[in-house]
Amino acid sequence: MVRKLPTSSFYIQLDPIIEDRSSDQIISWNKSNNNIFIVWDRKRLHRDILSKSSSVLGKNLTDFIAKLRSHGFKTVVKGLGELEFSHDDFARSPLMKKMMMAKALSERIERFDAQIKILKCRLKAKKASLKVETRFQNLRI
């Protein structure tokens, strides 16, 4: 079975926040399960992380949780003041992170190639239009 790796900017921006050891009192990986992260302090997550990050993650806790769910995360346990989220394809693993970044780069290259194809088509159409216009001008002479 081929696993589809999470590559959107949401995952790519979420990962370093969870990995950042200085924020372990706010958000960190579950020590016993590499596919689960824990939000330890909701208020500090909002104040110290979400309010300072891009809107990709959400600007408040409600938005953040909604985005997690829309990206395939499941709520594991709701403890007093803490939240746990899991995702089968989002894990604490150096290899997974390298694969995630390679996949994201590959997708950017594919988008860039598609943009180049569009520009080439537009250029070809413009050349054809100019050619027709030139022929009409020659016929008028």
Phi and psi in radians as a Rosetta constraint file:
Dihedral C 1 N 2 CA 2 C 2 CIRCULARHARMONIC -1.559 0.35
Dihedral N 2 CA 2 C 2 N 3 CIRCULARHARMONIC 2.206 0.35
Dihedral C 2 N 3 CA 3 C 3 CIRCULARHARMONIC -1.569 0.35
Dihedral N 3 CA 3 C 3 N 4 CIRCULARHARMONIC 2.383 0.35
Dihedral C 3 N 4 CA 4 C 4 CIRCULARHARMONIC -1.537 0.35
Dihedral N 4 CA 4 C 4 N 5 CIRCULARHARMONIC 2.060 0.35
Dihedral C 4 N 5 CA 5 C 5 CIRCULARHARMONIC -1.398 0.35
Dihedral N 5 CA 5 C 5 N 6 CIRCULARHARMONIC 2.465 0.35
Dihedral C 5 N 6 CA 6 C 6 CIRCULARHARMONIC -1.248 0.35
Dihedral N 6 CA 6 C 6 N 7 CIRCULARHARMONIC 2.204 0.35
Dihedral C 6 N 7 CA 7 C 7 CIRCULARHARMONIC -2.314 0.35
Dihedral N 7 CA 7 C 7 N 8 CIRCULARHARMONIC -0.076 0.35
Dihedral C 7 N 8 CA 8 C 8 CIRCULARHARMONIC -1.118 0.35
Dihedral N 8 CA 8 C 8 N 9 CIRCULARHARMONIC 2.854 0.35
Dihedral C 8 N 9 CA 9 C 9 CIRCULARHARMONIC -1.059 0.35
Dihedral N 9 CA 9 C 9 N 10 CIRCULARHARMONIC -0.424 0.35
Dihedral C 9 N 10 CA 10 C 10 CIRCULARHARMONIC -1.045 0.35
Dihedral N 10 CA 10 C 10 N 11 CIRCULARHARMONIC -0.909 0.35
Dihedral C 10 N 11 CA 11 C 11 CIRCULARHARMONIC -1.120 0.35
Dihedral N 11 CA 11 C 11 N 12 CIRCULARHARMONIC -0.712 0.35
Dihedral C 11 N 12 CA 12 C 12 CIRCULARHARMONIC -1.178 0.35
Dihedral N 12 CA 12 C 12 N 13 CIRCULARHARMONIC -0.542 0.35
Dihedral C 12 N 13 CA 13 C 13 CIRCULARHARMONIC -1.472 0.35
Dihedral N 13 CA 13 C 13 N 14 CIRCULARHARMONIC -0.503 0.35
Dihedral C 13 N 14 CA 14 C 14 CIRCULARHARMONIC -1.253 0.35
Dihedral N 14 CA 14 C 14 N 15 CIRCULARHARMONIC -0.723 0.35
Dihedral C 14 N 15 CA 15 C 15 CIRCULARHARMONIC -0.952 0.35
Dihedral N 15 CA 15 C 15 N 16 CIRCULARHARMONIC -0.904 0.35
Dihedral C 15 N 16 CA 16 C 16 CIRCULARHARMONIC -1.133 0.35
Dihedral N 16 CA 16 C 16 N 17 CIRCULARHARMONIC -0.457 0.35
Dihedral C 16 N 17 CA 17 C 17 CIRCULARHARMONIC -1.196 0.35
Dihedral N 17 CA 17 C 17 N 18 CIRCULARHARMONIC -0.726 0.35
Dihedral C 17 N 18 CA 18 C 18 CIRCULARHARMONIC -1.240 0.35
Dihedral N 18 CA 18 C 18 N 19 CIRCULARHARMONIC -0.631 0.35
Dihedral C 18 N 19 CA 19 C 19 CIRCULARHARMONIC -1.247 0.35
Dihedral N 19 CA 19 C 19 N 20 CIRCULARHARMONIC -0.459 0.35
Dihedral C 19 N 20 CA 20 C 20 CIRCULARHARMONIC -1.105 0.35
Dihedral N 20 CA 20 C 20 N 21 CIRCULARHARMONIC 1.941 0.35
Dihedral C 20 N 21 CA 21 C 21 CIRCULARHARMONIC -1.119 0.35
Dihedral N 21 CA 21 C 21 N 22 CIRCULARHARMONIC -0.449 0.35
Dihedral C 21 N 22 CA 22 C 22 CIRCULARHARMONIC -1.241 0.35
Dihedral N 22 CA 22 C 22 N 23 CIRCULARHARMONIC -0.265 0.35
Dihedral C 22 N 23 CA 23 C 23 CIRCULARHARMONIC -1.870 0.35
Dihedral N 23 CA 23 C 23 N 24 CIRCULARHARMONIC 0.301 0.35
Dihedral C 23 N 24 CA 24 C 24 CIRCULARHARMONIC -1.053 0.35
Dihedral N 24 CA 24 C 24 N 25 CIRCULARHARMONIC -0.439 0.35
Dihedral C 24 N 25 CA 25 C 25 CIRCULARHARMONIC -1.355 0.35
Dihedral N 25 CA 25 C 25 N 26 CIRCULARHARMONIC -0.222 0.35
Dihedral C 25 N 26 CA 26 C 26 CIRCULARHARMONIC -1.820 0.35
Dihedral N 26 CA 26 C 26 N 27 CIRCULARHARMONIC -0.872 0.35
Dihedral C 26 N 27 CA 27 C 27 CIRCULARHARMONIC -2.635 0.35
Dihedral N 27 CA 27 C 27 N 28 CIRCULARHARMONIC 2.357 0.35
Dihedral C 27 N 28 CA 28 C 28 CIRCULARHARMONIC -2.796 0.35
Dihedral N 28 CA 28 C 28 N 29 CIRCULARHARMONIC 2.945 0.35
Dihedral C 28 N 29 CA 29 C 29 CIRCULARHARMONIC -1.263 0.35
Dihedral N 29 CA 29 C 29 N 30 CIRCULARHARMONIC 2.603 0.35
Dihedral C 29 N 30 CA 30 C 30 CIRCULARHARMONIC -1.195 0.35
Dihedral N 30 CA 30 C 30 N 31 CIRCULARHARMONIC 2.300 0.35
Dihedral C 30 N 31 CA 31 C 31 CIRCULARHARMONIC -1.206 0.35
Dihedral N 31 CA 31 C 31 N 32 CIRCULARHARMONIC -0.440 0.35
Dihedral C 31 N 32 CA 32 C 32 CIRCULARHARMONIC -1.794 0.35
Dihedral N 32 CA 32 C 32 N 33 CIRCULARHARMONIC -0.164 0.35
Dihedral C 32 N 33 CA 33 C 33 CIRCULARHARMONIC -2.460 0.35
Dihedral N 33 CA 33 C 33 N 34 CIRCULARHARMONIC 2.057 0.35
Dihedral C 33 N 34 CA 34 C 34 CIRCULARHARMONIC -1.292 0.35
Dihedral N 34 CA 34 C 34 N 35 CIRCULARHARMONIC -0.095 0.35
Dihedral C 34 N 35 CA 35 C 35 CIRCULARHARMONIC -1.829 0.35
Dihedral N 35 CA 35 C 35 N 36 CIRCULARHARMONIC 0.183 0.35
Dihedral C 35 N 36 CA 36 C 36 CIRCULARHARMONIC -2.208 0.35
Dihedral N 36 CA 36 C 36 N 37 CIRCULARHARMONIC 2.359 0.35
Dihedral C 36 N 37 CA 37 C 37 CIRCULARHARMONIC -2.126 0.35
Dihedral N 37 CA 37 C 37 N 38 CIRCULARHARMONIC 2.726 0.35
Dihedral C 37 N 38 CA 38 C 38 CIRCULARHARMONIC -2.105 0.35
Dihedral N 38 CA 38 C 38 N 39 CIRCULARHARMONIC 2.327 0.35
Dihedral C 38 N 39 CA 39 C 39 CIRCULARHARMONIC -1.677 0.35
Dihedral N 39 CA 39 C 39 N 40 CIRCULARHARMONIC 1.907 0.35
Dihedral C 39 N 40 CA 40 C 40 CIRCULARHARMONIC -1.465 0.35
Dihedral N 40 CA 40 C 40 N 41 CIRCULARHARMONIC -0.614 0.35
Dihedral C 40 N 41 CA 41 C 41 CIRCULARHARMONIC -2.366 0.35
Dihedral N 41 CA 41 C 41 N 42 CIRCULARHARMONIC 1.742 0.35
Dihedral C 41 N 42 CA 42 C 42 CIRCULARHARMONIC -1.068 0.35
Dihedral N 42 CA 42 C 42 N 43 CIRCULARHARMONIC -0.762 0.35
Dihedral C 42 N 43 CA 43 C 43 CIRCULARHARMONIC -1.104 0.35
Dihedral N 43 CA 43 C 43 N 44 CIRCULARHARMONIC -0.803 0.35
Dihedral C 43 N 44 CA 44 C 44 CIRCULARHARMONIC -1.212 0.35
Dihedral N 44 CA 44 C 44 N 45 CIRCULARHARMONIC -0.553 0.35
Dihedral C 44 N 45 CA 45 C 45 CIRCULARHARMONIC -1.043 0.35
Dihedral N 45 CA 45 C 45 N 46 CIRCULARHARMONIC -0.817 0.35
Dihedral C 45 N 46 CA 46 C 46 CIRCULARHARMONIC -1.135 0.35
Dihedral N 46 CA 46 C 46 N 47 CIRCULARHARMONIC -0.905 0.35
Dihedral C 46 N 47 CA 47 C 47 CIRCULARHARMONIC -1.203 0.35
Dihedral N 47 CA 47 C 47 N 48 CIRCULARHARMONIC -0.799 0.35
Dihedral C 47 N 48 CA 48 C 48 CIRCULARHARMONIC -1.648 0.35
Dihedral N 48 CA 48 C 48 N 49 CIRCULARHARMONIC -0.370 0.35
Dihedral C 48 N 49 CA 49 C 49 CIRCULARHARMONIC -2.086 0.35
Dihedral N 49 CA 49 C 49 N 50 CIRCULARHARMONIC -1.051 0.35
Dihedral C 49 N 50 CA 50 C 50 CIRCULARHARMONIC -1.110 0.35
Dihedral N 50 CA 50 C 50 N 51 CIRCULARHARMONIC -0.723 0.35
Dihedral C 50 N 51 CA 51 C 51 CIRCULARHARMONIC -1.194 0.35
Dihedral N 51 CA 51 C 51 N 52 CIRCULARHARMONIC -0.316 0.35
Dihedral C 51 N 52 CA 52 C 52 CIRCULARHARMONIC -1.817 0.35
Dihedral N 52 CA 52 C 52 N 53 CIRCULARHARMONIC -0.162 0.35
Dihedral C 52 N 53 CA 53 C 53 CIRCULARHARMONIC -1.654 0.35
Dihedral N 53 CA 53 C 53 N 54 CIRCULARHARMONIC 3.055 0.35
Dihedral C 53 N 54 CA 54 C 54 CIRCULARHARMONIC -1.199 0.35
Dihedral N 54 CA 54 C 54 N 55 CIRCULARHARMONIC 2.864 0.35
Dihedral C 54 N 55 CA 55 C 55 CIRCULARHARMONIC -1.239 0.35
Dihedral N 55 CA 55 C 55 N 56 CIRCULARHARMONIC -0.092 0.35
Dihedral C 55 N 56 CA 56 C 56 CIRCULARHARMONIC -1.012 0.35
Dihedral N 56 CA 56 C 56 N 57 CIRCULARHARMONIC -0.663 0.35
Dihedral C 56 N 57 CA 57 C 57 CIRCULARHARMONIC -1.488 0.35
Dihedral N 57 CA 57 C 57 N 58 CIRCULARHARMONIC -0.284 0.35
Dihedral C 57 N 58 CA 58 C 58 CIRCULARHARMONIC 1.870 0.35
Dihedral N 58 CA 58 C 58 N 59 CIRCULARHARMONIC 2.648 0.35
Dihedral C 58 N 59 CA 59 C 59 CIRCULARHARMONIC -1.699 0.35
Dihedral N 59 CA 59 C 59 N 60 CIRCULARHARMONIC -0.198 0.35
Dihedral C 59 N 60 CA 60 C 60 CIRCULARHARMONIC -2.493 0.35
Dihedral N 60 CA 60 C 60 N 61 CIRCULARHARMONIC 2.995 0.35
Dihedral C 60 N 61 CA 61 C 61 CIRCULARHARMONIC -1.101 0.35
Dihedral N 61 CA 61 C 61 N 62 CIRCULARHARMONIC -0.708 0.35
Dihedral C 61 N 62 CA 62 C 62 CIRCULARHARMONIC -1.082 0.35
Dihedral N 62 CA 62 C 62 N 63 CIRCULARHARMONIC -0.788 0.35
Dihedral C 62 N 63 CA 63 C 63 CIRCULARHARMONIC -1.129 0.35
Dihedral N 63 CA 63 C 63 N 64 CIRCULARHARMONIC -0.735 0.35
Dihedral C 63 N 64 CA 64 C 64 CIRCULARHARMONIC -1.042 0.35
Dihedral N 64 CA 64 C 64 N 65 CIRCULARHARMONIC -0.828 0.35
Dihedral C 64 N 65 CA 65 C 65 CIRCULARHARMONIC -1.126 0.35
Dihedral N 65 CA 65 C 65 N 66 CIRCULARHARMONIC -0.716 0.35
Dihedral C 65 N 66 CA 66 C 66 CIRCULARHARMONIC -1.077 0.35
Dihedral N 66 CA 66 C 66 N 67 CIRCULARHARMONIC -0.713 0.35
Dihedral C 66 N 67 CA 67 C 67 CIRCULARHARMONIC -1.195 0.35
Dihedral N 67 CA 67 C 67 N 68 CIRCULARHARMONIC -0.670 0.35
Dihedral C 67 N 68 CA 68 C 68 CIRCULARHARMONIC -1.007 0.35
Dihedral N 68 CA 68 C 68 N 69 CIRCULARHARMONIC -0.849 0.35
Dihedral C 68 N 69 CA 69 C 69 CIRCULARHARMONIC -1.093 0.35
Dihedral N 69 CA 69 C 69 N 70 CIRCULARHARMONIC -0.695 0.35
Dihedral C 69 N 70 CA 70 C 70 CIRCULARHARMONIC -1.213 0.35
Dihedral N 70 CA 70 C 70 N 71 CIRCULARHARMONIC -0.327 0.35
Dihedral C 70 N 71 CA 71 C 71 CIRCULARHARMONIC -1.754 0.35
Dihedral N 71 CA 71 C 71 N 72 CIRCULARHARMONIC 0.266 0.35
Dihedral C 71 N 72 CA 72 C 72 CIRCULARHARMONIC 1.623 0.35
Dihedral N 72 CA 72 C 72 N 73 CIRCULARHARMONIC 0.131 0.35
Dihedral C 72 N 73 CA 73 C 73 CIRCULARHARMONIC -1.410 0.35
Dihedral N 73 CA 73 C 73 N 74 CIRCULARHARMONIC 2.564 0.35
Dihedral C 73 N 74 CA 74 C 74 CIRCULARHARMONIC -2.065 0.35
Dihedral N 74 CA 74 C 74 N 75 CIRCULARHARMONIC 2.494 0.35
Dihedral C 74 N 75 CA 75 C 75 CIRCULARHARMONIC -1.319 0.35
Dihedral N 75 CA 75 C 75 N 76 CIRCULARHARMONIC 2.240 0.35
Dihedral C 75 N 76 CA 76 C 76 CIRCULARHARMONIC -1.656 0.35
Dihedral N 76 CA 76 C 76 N 77 CIRCULARHARMONIC -1.038 0.35
Dihedral C 76 N 77 CA 77 C 77 CIRCULARHARMONIC -2.434 0.35
Dihedral N 77 CA 77 C 77 N 78 CIRCULARHARMONIC 2.401 0.35
Dihedral C 77 N 78 CA 78 C 78 CIRCULARHARMONIC -1.931 0.35
Dihedral N 78 CA 78 C 78 N 79 CIRCULARHARMONIC 1.696 0.35
Dihedral C 78 N 79 CA 79 C 79 CIRCULARHARMONIC -1.580 0.35
Dihedral N 79 CA 79 C 79 N 80 CIRCULARHARMONIC 3.139 0.35
Dihedral C 79 N 80 CA 80 C 80 CIRCULARHARMONIC -1.217 0.35
Dihedral N 80 CA 80 C 80 N 81 CIRCULARHARMONIC 1.841 0.35
Dihedral C 80 N 81 CA 81 C 81 CIRCULARHARMONIC 1.435 0.35
Dihedral N 81 CA 81 C 81 N 82 CIRCULARHARMONIC -0.085 0.35
Dihedral C 81 N 82 CA 82 C 82 CIRCULARHARMONIC -2.179 0.35
Dihedral N 82 CA 82 C 82 N 83 CIRCULARHARMONIC 2.666 0.35
Dihedral C 82 N 83 CA 83 C 83 CIRCULARHARMONIC -2.239 0.35
Dihedral N 83 CA 83 C 83 N 84 CIRCULARHARMONIC 2.492 0.35
Dihedral C 83 N 84 CA 84 C 84 CIRCULARHARMONIC -2.123 0.35
Dihedral N 84 CA 84 C 84 N 85 CIRCULARHARMONIC 2.418 0.35
Dihedral C 84 N 85 CA 85 C 85 CIRCULARHARMONIC -2.276 0.35
Dihedral N 85 CA 85 C 85 N 86 CIRCULARHARMONIC 2.449 0.35
Dihedral C 85 N 86 CA 86 C 86 CIRCULARHARMONIC -2.209 0.35
Dihedral N 86 CA 86 C 86 N 87 CIRCULARHARMONIC 2.725 0.35
Dihedral C 86 N 87 CA 87 C 87 CIRCULARHARMONIC -2.690 0.35
Dihedral N 87 CA 87 C 87 N 88 CIRCULARHARMONIC 2.191 0.35
Dihedral C 87 N 88 CA 88 C 88 CIRCULARHARMONIC -1.045 0.35
Dihedral N 88 CA 88 C 88 N 89 CIRCULARHARMONIC -0.553 0.35
Dihedral C 88 N 89 CA 89 C 89 CIRCULARHARMONIC -1.847 0.35
Dihedral N 89 CA 89 C 89 N 90 CIRCULARHARMONIC 0.109 0.35
Dihedral C 89 N 90 CA 90 C 90 CIRCULARHARMONIC -2.052 0.35
Dihedral N 90 CA 90 C 90 N 91 CIRCULARHARMONIC 1.921 0.35
Dihedral C 90 N 91 CA 91 C 91 CIRCULARHARMONIC -2.468 0.35
Dihedral N 91 CA 91 C 91 N 92 CIRCULARHARMONIC 2.832 0.35
Dihedral C 91 N 92 CA 92 C 92 CIRCULARHARMONIC -1.467 0.35
Dihedral N 92 CA 92 C 92 N 93 CIRCULARHARMONIC 1.774 0.35
Dihedral C 92 N 93 CA 93 C 93 CIRCULARHARMONIC -2.865 0.35
Dihedral N 93 CA 93 C 93 N 94 CIRCULARHARMONIC 2.164 0.35
Dihedral C 93 N 94 CA 94 C 94 CIRCULARHARMONIC -0.998 0.35
Dihedral N 94 CA 94 C 94 N 95 CIRCULARHARMONIC -0.690 0.35
Dihedral C 94 N 95 CA 95 C 95 CIRCULARHARMONIC -1.141 0.35
Dihedral N 95 CA 95 C 95 N 96 CIRCULARHARMONIC -0.760 0.35
Dihedral C 95 N 96 CA 96 C 96 CIRCULARHARMONIC -1.065 0.35
Dihedral N 96 CA 96 C 96 N 97 CIRCULARHARMONIC -0.714 0.35
Dihedral C 96 N 97 CA 97 C 97 CIRCULARHARMONIC -1.142 0.35
Dihedral N 97 CA 97 C 97 N 98 CIRCULARHARMONIC -0.733 0.35
Dihedral C 97 N 98 CA 98 C 98 CIRCULARHARMONIC -1.103 0.35
Dihedral N 98 CA 98 C 98 N 99 CIRCULARHARMONIC -0.735 0.35
Dihedral C 98 N 99 CA 99 C 99 CIRCULARHARMONIC -1.136 0.35
Dihedral N 99 CA 99 C 99 N 100 CIRCULARHARMONIC -0.693 0.35
Dihedral C 99 N 100 CA 100 C 100 CIRCULARHARMONIC -1.084 0.35
Dihedral N 100 CA 100 C 100 N 101 CIRCULARHARMONIC -0.795 0.35
Dihedral C 100 N 101 CA 101 C 101 CIRCULARHARMONIC -1.183 0.35
Dihedral N 101 CA 101 C 101 N 102 CIRCULARHARMONIC -0.691 0.35
Dihedral C 101 N 102 CA 102 C 102 CIRCULARHARMONIC -1.118 0.35
Dihedral N 102 CA 102 C 102 N 103 CIRCULARHARMONIC -0.717 0.35
Dihedral C 102 N 103 CA 103 C 103 CIRCULARHARMONIC -1.139 0.35
Dihedral N 103 CA 103 C 103 N 104 CIRCULARHARMONIC -0.741 0.35
Dihedral C 103 N 104 CA 104 C 104 CIRCULARHARMONIC -1.100 0.35
Dihedral N 104 CA 104 C 104 N 105 CIRCULARHARMONIC -0.730 0.35
Dihedral C 104 N 105 CA 105 C 105 CIRCULARHARMONIC -1.114 0.35
Dihedral N 105 CA 105 C 105 N 106 CIRCULARHARMONIC -0.749 0.35
Dihedral C 105 N 106 CA 106 C 106 CIRCULARHARMONIC -1.045 0.35
Dihedral N 106 CA 106 C 106 N 107 CIRCULARHARMONIC -0.736 0.35
Dihedral C 106 N 107 CA 107 C 107 CIRCULARHARMONIC -1.158 0.35
Dihedral N 107 CA 107 C 107 N 108 CIRCULARHARMONIC -0.652 0.35
Dihedral C 107 N 108 CA 108 C 108 CIRCULARHARMONIC -1.123 0.35
Dihedral N 108 CA 108 C 108 N 109 CIRCULARHARMONIC -0.708 0.35
Dihedral C 108 N 109 CA 109 C 109 CIRCULARHARMONIC -1.110 0.35
Dihedral N 109 CA 109 C 109 N 110 CIRCULARHARMONIC -0.735 0.35
Dihedral C 109 N 110 CA 110 C 110 CIRCULARHARMONIC -1.073 0.35
Dihedral N 110 CA 110 C 110 N 111 CIRCULARHARMONIC -0.744 0.35
Dihedral C 110 N 111 CA 111 C 111 CIRCULARHARMONIC -1.124 0.35
Dihedral N 111 CA 111 C 111 N 112 CIRCULARHARMONIC -0.712 0.35
Dihedral C 111 N 112 CA 112 C 112 CIRCULARHARMONIC -1.105 0.35
Dihedral N 112 CA 112 C 112 N 113 CIRCULARHARMONIC -0.770 0.35
Dihedral C 112 N 113 CA 113 C 113 CIRCULARHARMONIC -1.052 0.35
Dihedral N 113 CA 113 C 113 N 114 CIRCULARHARMONIC -0.710 0.35
Dihedral C 113 N 114 CA 114 C 114 CIRCULARHARMONIC -1.119 0.35
Dihedral N 114 CA 114 C 114 N 115 CIRCULARHARMONIC -0.689 0.35
Dihedral C 114 N 115 CA 115 C 115 CIRCULARHARMONIC -1.138 0.35
Dihedral N 115 CA 115 C 115 N 116 CIRCULARHARMONIC -0.687 0.35
Dihedral C 115 N 116 CA 116 C 116 CIRCULARHARMONIC -1.106 0.35
Dihedral N 116 CA 116 C 116 N 117 CIRCULARHARMONIC -0.743 0.35
Dihedral C 116 N 117 CA 117 C 117 CIRCULARHARMONIC -1.055 0.35
Dihedral N 117 CA 117 C 117 N 118 CIRCULARHARMONIC -0.727 0.35
Dihedral C 117 N 118 CA 118 C 118 CIRCULARHARMONIC -1.088 0.35
Dihedral N 118 CA 118 C 118 N 119 CIRCULARHARMONIC -0.793 0.35
Dihedral C 118 N 119 CA 119 C 119 CIRCULARHARMONIC -1.111 0.35
Dihedral N 119 CA 119 C 119 N 120 CIRCULARHARMONIC -0.678 0.35
Dihedral C 119 N 120 CA 120 C 120 CIRCULARHARMONIC -1.113 0.35
Dihedral N 120 CA 120 C 120 N 121 CIRCULARHARMONIC -0.721 0.35
Dihedral C 120 N 121 CA 121 C 121 CIRCULARHARMONIC -1.111 0.35
Dihedral N 121 CA 121 C 121 N 122 CIRCULARHARMONIC -0.754 0.35
Dihedral C 121 N 122 CA 122 C 122 CIRCULARHARMONIC -1.100 0.35
Dihedral N 122 CA 122 C 122 N 123 CIRCULARHARMONIC -0.721 0.35
Dihedral C 122 N 123 CA 123 C 123 CIRCULARHARMONIC -1.117 0.35
Dihedral N 123 CA 123 C 123 N 124 CIRCULARHARMONIC -0.737 0.35
Dihedral C 123 N 124 CA 124 C 124 CIRCULARHARMONIC -1.097 0.35
Dihedral N 124 CA 124 C 124 N 125 CIRCULARHARMONIC -0.750 0.35
Dihedral C 124 N 125 CA 125 C 125 CIRCULARHARMONIC -1.139 0.35
Dihedral N 125 CA 125 C 125 N 126 CIRCULARHARMONIC -0.696 0.35
Dihedral C 125 N 126 CA 126 C 126 CIRCULARHARMONIC -1.129 0.35
Dihedral N 126 CA 126 C 126 N 127 CIRCULARHARMONIC -0.740 0.35
Dihedral C 126 N 127 CA 127 C 127 CIRCULARHARMONIC -1.086 0.35
Dihedral N 127 CA 127 C 127 N 128 CIRCULARHARMONIC -0.754 0.35
Dihedral C 127 N 128 CA 128 C 128 CIRCULARHARMONIC -1.110 0.35
Dihedral N 128 CA 128 C 128 N 129 CIRCULARHARMONIC -0.718 0.35
Dihedral C 128 N 129 CA 129 C 129 CIRCULARHARMONIC -1.097 0.35
Dihedral N 129 CA 129 C 129 N 130 CIRCULARHARMONIC -0.764 0.35
Dihedral C 129 N 130 CA 130 C 130 CIRCULARHARMONIC -1.130 0.35
Dihedral N 130 CA 130 C 130 N 131 CIRCULARHARMONIC -0.644 0.35
Dihedral C 130 N 131 CA 131 C 131 CIRCULARHARMONIC -1.129 0.35
Dihedral N 131 CA 131 C 131 N 132 CIRCULARHARMONIC -0.779 0.35
Dihedral C 131 N 132 CA 132 C 132 CIRCULARHARMONIC -1.120 0.35
Dihedral N 132 CA 132 C 132 N 133 CIRCULARHARMONIC -0.769 0.35
Dihedral C 132 N 133 CA 133 C 133 CIRCULARHARMONIC -1.060 0.35
Dihedral N 133 CA 133 C 133 N 134 CIRCULARHARMONIC -0.753 0.35
Dihedral C 133 N 134 CA 134 C 134 CIRCULARHARMONIC -1.088 0.35
Dihedral N 134 CA 134 C 134 N 135 CIRCULARHARMONIC -0.722 0.35
Dihedral C 134 N 135 CA 135 C 135 CIRCULARHARMONIC -1.140 0.35
Dihedral N 135 CA 135 C 135 N 136 CIRCULARHARMONIC -0.694 0.35
Dihedral C 135 N 136 CA 136 C 136 CIRCULARHARMONIC -1.126 0.35
Dihedral N 136 CA 136 C 136 N 137 CIRCULARHARMONIC -0.709 0.35
Dihedral C 136 N 137 CA 137 C 137 CIRCULARHARMONIC -1.102 0.35
Dihedral N 137 CA 137 C 137 N 138 CIRCULARHARMONIC -0.688 0.35
Dihedral C 137 N 138 CA 138 C 138 CIRCULARHARMONIC -1.159 0.35
Dihedral N 138 CA 138 C 138 N 139 CIRCULARHARMONIC -0.592 0.35
Dihedral C 138 N 139 CA 139 C 139 CIRCULARHARMONIC -1.229 0.35
Dihedral N 139 CA 139 C 139 N 140 CIRCULARHARMONIC -0.503 0.35
Dihedral C 139 N 140 CA 140 C 140 CIRCULARHARMONIC -1.305 0.35
Dihedral N 140 CA 140 C 140 N 141 CIRCULARHARMONIC -0.367 0.35
